[in-house]
Amino acid sequence: MPPFSPALRARLRSVGGGVVRRLGLLPGGDPDGLGEDRQLAGLAPRERVVAFFPEPPRNLYQLQQWLDPLAVLAERHGVLVITQDSRTTAALRGLTSLPVHCVARASTIDGLVERGDLALALYVSHHPRNFQLLRYPQLAHVFIGHGDSDKGVSASNQLKAYDRSFVAGQAAVDRIAEELAWYDLDRLIQIGRPQLAAGEPRPAADRATVLYAPTWEGGQPSVAYSSVATHGEALVRSLTAAGLRVVYRPHPRTGANRRDVAAADAALRRVFDEPAVAATGSVVDPGRPLGEAFADADLLVTDVSSVAVEWLPTGRPLIVTEPAAPDAVVGSSPLLDAVPRLAAAGADRAAELVTRGLRADPERAARTALVEHYLGGADPAAAMTRFLAACEDVLAARDLARARFAEARR
């Protein structure tokens, strides 16, 4: 039998890839690539801003937190969203009135950029596919991220790929200055957090509520900060045995990369079905917005993550777990040095540490002093103003640079 021709082999690979995508058999971190490219042929976007999001739906939380600020920005300059996953696209269209286009081919992106008025590209993650848009010099490229934290990835060398990065506060600037060689700190623009939950007073309740909001296990050993498998069950049992109400808010990506963490998450959820635990009013609550979860809690237990930072404006007690993974990178930081830490070995006595925080909260003043340092203040309206102004400044600088290039070529 003669061997397949190169053209036939390519066709078979394409058909096979389509079958794999449509059956949902791709690895969890890969977009399905089922684009709407045919419908986009000839489209010339009049929007000046594009949010590029090539992530699968499990990572939608990264962009979802920016939808309200982007809607406000759209009133001034128009904003469209480019995705590369049909499931993410469908979910986004149910969450926002911004135009969302699902693109599979680089040639389609090429046409949208060349024909349209796009000038500013915003990115909320460091997905490798960002480079499909980053290659265009006629756009200004800005990384806006999806939260500030003391995780090792917060000072990623990937920041060098972008023209500018919007960061929340001075903590991010200091972190990057200490870690990144040959990086121009003028590329960092402090804007605060426009989507910050209001730090409203907690109404009195019959039973104190502890929010347990761990992070996910990370994509590599150096960022394995999750406490679900190492602290979770012992922590919850200690707190509920002491009569405390616990709200378990797992990260959307919990268990995405490790089966043992997925199994630990499933086992922890079953604990909340036990009569003694249920009697405390304790629940699993993965779906509510972070601000609503904060409003319902008297104290937060979390891991090294942006959740710890965003909690600061509430003024309420905070405990951060110590990762048990030996390769997890955890250095000294103003936040981690200012709050009680909970090791895995002490998780079965967590109620003692929590009760101390609820009664005395000796770290309150130290945490309050960190709100400005990490978040640029606790006023989301002021942060929104800074976000809009930063986008305006980048657009104006980009337009001036492109005009000068055009003039030089005449």
Summary of the structure (lengths in Angstrom):
residues: 410
radius of gyration: 23.1
end to end distance: 60.1
largest distance: 80.9
contacts: 1326
relative contact order: 0.12
helix: 48%
strand: 12%
